[in-house]
Amino acid sequence: MHILGWAVVVAVAAGVLTGYVAFAAFLVDQLVWIAIILAVLLLAISVSEEMIAGSLRRQTRVATMLQANTGLRRRSLEQIAVLTSGLTRVALIIIALLLALAPWGVDSADLLSSVQAAFFGFRVGEITISLATVMVAILIFALGFAATRIVQNWLDTTFLPATELDAGLRNSIRTAFGYLGFFAAAALAFGYLGLSLDKIAIVAGALSVGIGFGLQSIVNNFVSGLILLWERPIRVGDLVVVGDGEGIVRKISVRATEIETFDRAMIIVPNSNLISGVVKNRVRMDRTGRVIIAVSVLRNQDPARAAEILATCADEHPNVLKNPPPRVVFKRIGDTWLEFELVCYVSDVNLQQSVQSELNFAVLKALDEEGIMPPLSAPALNVQGLGPVETALDHIAEAIGNVSRETSAGLERRPRKADAAE
């Protein structure tokens, strides 16, 4: 602006000196007019921003009334204030431009007709470009997507909980309806733009090339997600084991599945891994869980009595199922131990760890009261394969003993020879 202003001053001076007084007067009038417009524009922008900020961004009566009547949060009011300030600034700048161009013979009707032609469509060759059509298509898609979300929320919170469907099937219905609504809204928007099925097929064919080169993983995960929702080998709420992780399936989305572990961590597994990989589903057919407790008793104890104690502890637990009944398996006869396994079932896998802990307490107490548990003692160390070493050590000790006896005998004979010489 400084450079432009000085350029106009130089042009005015040059016009006066060269005799173009009318041209210099015209430039002075335009410079003064534009300066007035800029000053008024800056003043109007400052006043409008101060009014908007004072009424919406602060704790004023207007902000308090809006919060009380509409339920808007403080942050929402600040966002509305920013948008209002931006729109006001754009409107003031457009008015200033119209006022600045008015002395040059540019009428507002000409500008409005140009804006109308750009907004409602103008032709370039055989193609009609219409900003209004694009905006209406975007609005149709937004309304269709919003309606889909509203129906999804109604299904998730009102209708589906009233049915007897399990959580996994409810999630599949909700997600499938979301996909259907999204594609329906997109089809309506494209139809309003005038794109027929053959044109959409051409665009899809062009996109398939890019998908084949760079989007294989995304498409694979998307199709795998659809398979998961249709076949339902894994459902929301299932207890699964994937690799080294074990947890409960919380959400099956377009790209990946979220699994919550027992330490409250989230494992994000791509859907393709669940379809093509090995996944252990503990509740695929039912939620029954199995509890296994290994117990060892001394070999000199009665194995029948030990098995009876284990079965009694399982029968007395309230969470252990009676059908199938608990059973005791005599696993192995060791050198010093008799190994048993108590196998019982619970109605829900979520009770598995708690029942296992309680049964361990009960079994330990019962075996200790019966005197079957082995006493505490230092662990015995039995090293095998040392026979040759022991034999060699015996030979060495025997050789050292022979040398010691020969040395003692020699010392005893030496003083007798000295006495004989004397």
N, C-alpha and C positions, 0 to 999 in steps of 0.2 A: 504493500500500500504506500509506503514512503517513496519507493522508486517510481511508482505510477504517478503519485502526486507531484514529485519534482519534474517528471517528464511533461506533465500538463503545464506546469509553470513555465518551463523552458519553451514549450510550444506557444503559449500565450505571448511571451516576450518576443519570440521570433516573429509571430504574426503581426504584432504591433509595429515592430521595427521594419518589416518588409511591406507594410501597407495593407495587410489582410486584417483590418480592424473588426469586421463583422465575424470573421472566423474566431478571432481572439475573444470577442464578446460571447460567442456561442460556447466556447470552451469554459470561460469563466462561469457562465450561467449553469452549465452542466456540473462543473466542479462544486459549486456552492450547493446545488440541488442534491447531488449525491452525498455530499458531506452532511447535509441536514438529515437525509434519509438514514445514513449510517448512525448518526447520533441518536435519532429517535428510535432506531432499531435496537441499539445497545441498551438504551434506557428502558424500552418496552420489555426486552428479554430479562433485564435485571429485576424489574418490577414484577413480572409474571413469576419468575423463579422464587422471589421472596414471598409472594402471596401463596404460591403452592406449597413451598417449604414451611411457611408459617402456619398453614391450615392443616396439612397432612403429616408432616414429619415431626411435629412437636405435639406436646400434650395440650392441645387447644380444645375449644368446645366442639368444633367441627369434627376433629379426630375422635374425641370421646363419644360423640353422638353416632358416628359411623360404626365404631366398635360395638356400641351397645345395641344398635338396631340391626346391623348386618352380620355381626359375629366375626368380623375380620380381625386377624391378628395384627400386631404392630408391624411386623415385617411385611405383611401384605399391603398395608397402607403406604409403607415406604416404597414398595415396588410400583404401586399405582401413582404415587407422586412422581417417580422418575419417568414413567411412561407419559404422564400428562405434561410434564415439563418438556420432554422431547417433542411431543406433538405440537405444543404451543410454539416452541422455537421454530419448527419447520413451517408452521402457518405464517408466523411473522416474517420469516425470511422470504417466503413466496410473495407476500404482500409487498415487501420492500423491493423485490426484483420487478414486480409489475409497475410500481411507482417510478423506479429508476428508468425503465424502458419506455414509459409513457411519452416523454418528450421526443423520442426518436421515431414516433409514429407507430409503435407496436401497440395494438389494441388488446385488451383483455379477452375480447371475443376470439381473436386469432389464437391466443394461447390456449383458451378453453377448448377450441375446436381441435387443436393439435393433441391436447391431453386426451380428449374424448376419442380421437382416432386411434391413439396408442392404447387406450384402455379397452375399447370395444372392438378393436381389430383393424388391422390394415394388411393389405396383400403385398407379398413379395413373390412375384412370379405366380405360381399356382398354389402357394402356401399362404394361408390366412393365419396371422399371428394375433392372438387376442389375450391380453392380460386379464380381462374380466373372466374369460372362460377358464383360464388356469386357476384363478382365485376361487371361482365357484366349484371347480373340480376338487381343489384342496379342501374347501369347506364341506363338500359332500363326503369325502373320505374321512375327515375329522368327525363329522356327525355320525357316520356309520361305525367308526371305531369306538367313539364314546358310547353309542348305543350297545355295542358288543360288550364293552366293559361293564355297563350297568346291568345287562342281563347276566353276565358271568357272576357279578357280585350277588345278584338275587338268587341265582342257582346255588352259589356256595354258602350263603348265609341263611336262606329261607326255605327253598324247595328241597334241595338234596338232603339236608340234615333230617327232614321229616320222613324220608324214605328209609328203607331197610338196607340200602346199598352200603358196601364197605367203603372205607376212606379211599382206597386205591381206585375203585370204579368211579367214585364221585370226582376225583381229580382228573381221570381220563375224560369224562363227559365235559367237565368244565374246560379243559385245555382244547379238546376237539371243537367245542363250540367257539372258542376264541379264534382258532385257525379258520373256521368256516366264516365267521363274521369278518375277519380281516380280508380274506380273499373276496368276499362279496362286496365289501366297501371299495376295494381296489377296482373290481370289475365295473361298479357303477361310476366311479370317477373316470376311468378310461373310456367308458361308453359316452359320458358327457363330453369328453374331449374330442369324440369322433373317431376314436381308434377302434376299428372293427377287429374281429377275431383273426383275420388273415394278417393284419398289420401287427397285432400282438404276437402272432406266431413268428413273424419275421424278426421282431425284436427279441423274442425268446430264443430263436435260433442263433442270433448274434451273441446273446449273453451266454449261451451254452458253450461257446468256444472259450470264453474267459473262465467259465466254471470248470471246464475240462482241464485248463492249465493251472489255475491258481486257487480255485475254491472247492477242490475235491474234499478236503477235510470237513469244511462247513456243511456241504451238501450231505456227506456221509453221516455226520452227527445228526442233521435234521431228519433224514430218512430213518435213522436208527431210533430217534425219539418218537417218530410216528409208529414204528414197530413196537416199541415199548408200551405206548398207549393203547395199541390195538390188541396185541397178544397178551399183554400184562404178565410177563414172567416175573417182573419186579414191580411192586406197587408201593404207593406212599404208605408208610408205616411198617414196612417189612424190615426184618433184621437180616442184614446181608453181610457177607464177608467178601471183600474185593482185594486181592493181594494180601498185604499186611494189615489192611484196615478193616475194622468191623464197626458197624453202626446201624442206625435207623434211617431209612430213606425219608427225606423231608419234602423234596420237590423234584419233579421231572419236568424240565424246561425244554426249549427248542434245541439247545446245543449240548447241555450237560445235565447231570443228575447230582443233586446235593445230598450227601450222606452225613448225618451227625453222629460222631463217635461218643463213647461214654464219658470222655473227658471234655465234652462240649466243644470239640473242634469240628469244623466243617470240611469234608473231603469233596472236592469238585471232580467228578469222574465224567469224561466224555461219553456220550451215549454209544458211540461205536465200540468202545471198550467193553461195555456191558453186553452188547449183542454178539461180538466176535470173541470175547474172552471168556474165561471161566469164572463164574460167580456162584457163591454158595448162599442160598436163600434158606434161612432157618425156619421160616414160617410160610413156605410156599403152599403146602397142603393144609396145615393147621398150625396152631401156636403152641403145641405141646413141646415141652423141653425135657431133656434127659440129664440126670445128675449121676455122676460116677464118683465114688469115694474108694480109694485104695487103702487097705489096712494090712499090716503085717504083725503076726504074733509069733511067739517062740514055738519051736518045733515040738517041745514036750507038752504043749497045751492041747486040750481037746478041740479039734477043728469043728465038730458038730456044735459044741456049745458056743464057739466064737461066731459061727454063721447064724445061730439062733439069736444071739444078742444084736447082731447087725440088722437082721430082719425085723426084730422087735422095735428098734429105734426108728426104722423107716415107717413101720405101720402106725406108730404113735404120733408121727408128725402130721399136722392138719392139712398141709399143702401138698402132701404126696398123694398121687392118685392111687386109688384101689384097683383100677382097671385101666391099663395093665398093672398087675401087682408088682411090687418090688421083689427083686431076686438077688441072691448072693451067689457069686461065681468064685469057685476055688481055682485060682489061677495057676499056682506053682508051688511045688514042694522044694524048698531050698535046703542048703546045708544046715542052716540054723533058724530059718524063718519059714512060716507058712503064709503065703500071700493070698488075700481075698479082695474082691471087688463088690461093692454094694451098688447096684444099678436100680434107679427108681425114676419116676416120671412126674412132672409138674404140669399144671394146666396151661401155664403161660411161661414163655422163655424169660420174661422179665423177672420171674421169681427164682430163676435158676441159681444165681449166685447167693442170694439170701438163704435159700433152702440148703445149699451145699455147706455154707458156714454153720448154720444151726445143727445140721446133721453131724458135722465134725465135732462140735462141742458135745452133743449127746453121745456119740459113739465113744469118744475119749473117756467121758465120765463113766459110762456103763462098763467098758473094759477094765478101767482102773478099779472100780468097785468089785468087779469079779476076780481081780487078781490075774488077768490074762495078759495085760500089757507087760512087756519086758522091762526089767529094772534098768536104771541108768548105770552105765559102766563105761570105762575107757574103751575106745574102739580098738579092736584087735587087728594087728597088722600081720598078714600072712603073705610072705614073699616066696614065690615058687621059682624053681630053676636054679637054686644055689647049691645043689649037690656037688658038682665038680669043684666049686670054690671051697666048700667045707673040706673035701678030700685033700685039695692042695694045701690048705692051711694045716691039716693034720700032719701031712708029710713034712712041712717046714718046721713045725713044732717038734716032731720026732727027730729031725736032723739036728736041730739046735740042742736038743737034750743029749744026743750022742756026743756032740762036740764038747759039751760042758763036762760030761763024765770022763772023756779021754783027757781033757786038760787037768782035771782034778787028780787023776791017777798019775800023770806025769809029774806033777808037783810033789806027790807023796814019795815017789821012787827016788828023786834027786837028792834029798838029804841022806838017805841010807848009803848011797855010793860015796858020799863025802866021808861018812863015818868009817867005811871000810878002808879007805885010803889012809886015814890016820892010823 
